Amino acid sequence: MSDGSNDAERTEEATPKKREDAREKGQVALSQDVVSALSLGAAGGLLYLGGSALAHDAGALIRASTEKLGQLGSAEVSVESWAGLVQSAFTSMALPAAIVVAPMLAIGVFAGYGQVGFQFSPKALEWELSRLSPSSGWKKIAGLKGVVRTLQSSIKIVLVGGAAAWAAWASMDEMSMLAGAPLGSVLSGLGGVLARVAGAAVGMFAFLAGIDVLYQRWQHDQDLRMTREEVRQEHKNAEGDPHVKARIRETQRRIARQRMMSDVPKASVVITNPTHFAVALRWDGDPADEKSGARAPIVVAKGVDLVAKRIKEVAREAQVPIREDVPLARALHAQCEIGEEIPADLYQAVAAVLAQVWNLAPVAEKGA
């Protein structure tokens, strides 16, 4: 849950981009309890399997250190002697300790990787002045999230402690039987009791970790929820501002019109309706024009109203014939796109217009 005042407005699920941005900032659904539980379980398993060897090495270290100190007696111990003792102790315990600690660290790393995968988040390491703000720190402690975390920790301590106490209570009869037993039997019996107590505590902790995984994922989803306005703004940013896109489309249409108008002087005829529609056709008269590959007249320009008016003006300036044919102009405008050949069902009507234009062309040239 968020500490923000507009939680009621955050009704939308987080978008993929929102989740990716949060991941880059290091905001992931990571349960530290799972990491701790698996690390403790690994440590317990290793101690169970190799605890005797570790205890033997520790005993040997203590015996050797005691003998060494006895040999020194009351003589003043030099820095070199102390360094030798420390080095000997470190050398004796380094390998046994590494056998326990290294697997714990490795399992902890893999536990985190299994939850969120590999993610390097430089943004999470960036220094922010707001982190030093006392008010921000107080909100984290005294805010709703801080209270919830405190309650969760308290409940976990009670449950884990209760599981350990229950295991210890169940072993009371066994411990009472150790009274008067030899020291070796006592140590062995206490070791078994401690192993059961630790197992009960780790088992309860693992159970709570499983619950914490579900809670952390739910909490992460809640923290990333968005308002409808945030979703709209993100879509707008992703798809582009509608106003900017409209200006781009208008610019593209203007460039297309300019290119289209430059092809009007190359047209063979312009067919109009006469005021609202204008369609310019180009036809070289060759059924298989090798240059264009066209087998029928091609639409080089078309438009309505003001665009149609401009097409006719350019056609007059270039002395391109203009013919009025209302149904043909409408059909060509509706069925053809610029650069396309006319459909077969309009061949006859267009051929009639072209025949008329070509029959009149010599007269026009003669009159000119």
Summary of the structure (lengths in Angstrom):
residues: 368
radius of gyration: 43.6
end to end distance: 85.4
largest distance: 138.4
contacts: 973
relative contact order: 0.09
helix: 72%
strand: 6%
